[in-house]
Amino acid sequence: MSALSTPEPALGRAEQRDKPSPMKAPRKAHLVLRRIEPWSAMKFSFVVSLVCFVVLFVAVAVLYGVLSALGVFDSIVNTVTQLTVPDGKTTSGIDIKSWFEPVRILGYTALLGAVNVVLITALSTLGSVIYNVASDLVGGVEVTFSEAE
């Protein structure tokens, strides 16, 4: 044996890829949310509340259609009529059938949805203004983001 040893062959790229790499700690970022722009909050909350309004209206329309097809409203009308009309009279004091008309139900749903859109938009905008004032006093909300492994 000689004192000089033969050098190890250099590893190729394929062999380097097969070796497990040491685990890296995930990167972290510390951010502070100091300001929410009220105009941006208003636009975003308006769009979200408008989508919720459409979902509510479609859900009520589908639910009304299903309940009407099952005869639930006719059954309620018959039950109330039997309870409120005295024997021998042909007229009733309460016209409950008009309460369950689709125009009335969907009209109230549209009214409620429109009021919700206005209120949610206004309250979200007001909330962003209040957050900005509080953030000026205490420095905002600190958020830490971490890279997924």
HELIX and SHEET records of a PDB file:
HELIX    1   1 ARG A   13  ASP A   18  1                                   6    
HELIX    2   2 PRO A   38  LEU A   70  1                                  33    
HELIX    3   3 VAL A   72  THR A   84  1                                  13    
HELIX    4   4 ILE A   96  PHE A  100  5                                   5    
HELIX    5   5 PRO A  102  VAL A  138  1                                  37    
SHEET    1   A 2 LYS A  28  LEU A  33  0                                        
SHEET    2   A 2 VAL A 141  SER A 146 -1                                        
END                                                                             
